[in-house]
Amino acid sequence: MASRPGLLTDWPWKKLGSFKYVMISPWVIHCVYLLATTKEGGKQVSPTLFIILPSLLLRVLHNQIWISISRLQTARSPRLIVDKSLDFDQVDRETNWDDQVLFNGIIFYVVYLLIPAAQNLPLWRTDGAIMTVLLHAGPVEFLYYWFHRVLHHHFLYSRYHSHHHASVVTEPITSVIHPFAEHIVYFLLFSIPLLSTVFAWKASIVQLIGYIAYIDFMNNMGHCNFELVPKWMFSIFPPLKYIMYTPSFHSLHHTQFRTNYSLFMPFYDYLYNTMDKSSDEVYESSLKRKKETIDVVHLTHPTTLQSIYHLRPGIASLGI
């Protein structure tokens, strides 16, 4: 929770607890109804509608894989950026990471119903993919940079963004731990390439799902507390440092607060002189750290069948 919670801090379905997935029940019922009432040889139901749910499940699986791998690496990796452990408060604060997946699913369903161009999408369109890349590198990254800087103004920071920065030692899913109001703005930003291609009749299924997967991947990767981007990538293609950030780059934002505001492309931090001067040093030192010899091994054991999910690589929400 932010230090001074503002308007729309909590998710609308917070009081539902574990029953929050009832929010997508109208969509599920609608899909079942369409399947049941579609006669063989009659009008076919758009496959786009039935791709939404599998894509959401894939997002949940994608995020959970990042969580599990990251916690294992945090326990044993020599490339730690911030040499501290996660605390129980942070783990509890970040258990609602799936809220943003649920929120996106509801919006996608509404968009499908209201916008004819979003129905019957082709599998792939090259022009739509190129348009998505250009719109992300331009408007999305630019607008995010300045919105992020505004969030660090003391008025908005105390009411909203401080909730995210309560996690100094980040893990992948820290990337989506924000008040509901922030997620609304982020969705509007990320919808620029999506809706632009839809209204231009250039959208495709692979392009839409691929763009969301790219956002999830970069978000999760950038919030790892260990460096995993090899140096040879920047040696082969030096301009890459302007268009792809690293975990150490974003970790500095969580420890220094007033630097490294960019989303995934550090270009705008270079442009507006907000690049942390120690970014390269922290990156290289994280890669050069040697593996420490373990002196003590702490063993744990489950007390109940469900308690196993509370272990580092486990799924904490299943153990509640």
Secondary structure, DSSP 4 states (H G I P E B T S, - for coil): --SS--TT-S-TTGGGGGGGGGGGHHHHHHHHHHHHHPPTTSPPPPHHHHHHHHHHHHHHHHHHHHHHHHHHHHHH-TTBSS-----HHHHHHTTTTTHHHHHHHHHHHHHHHH-GGGSS--S--HHHHHHHHHHIIIIIHHHHHHHHHHHTSHHHIIIIIHHHHT-SS--GGGGG---HHHHHHHHHHHHHHHHHHHHTT---HHHHHHHHHHHHHHHHHHT-SB--S-HHHHHH-TTHHHH---HHHHHHHHHHSSS---SS-THHHHHTT---TTHHHHHHHHHHPPPPPP--------SSSGGGGGSTTS-GGGG-
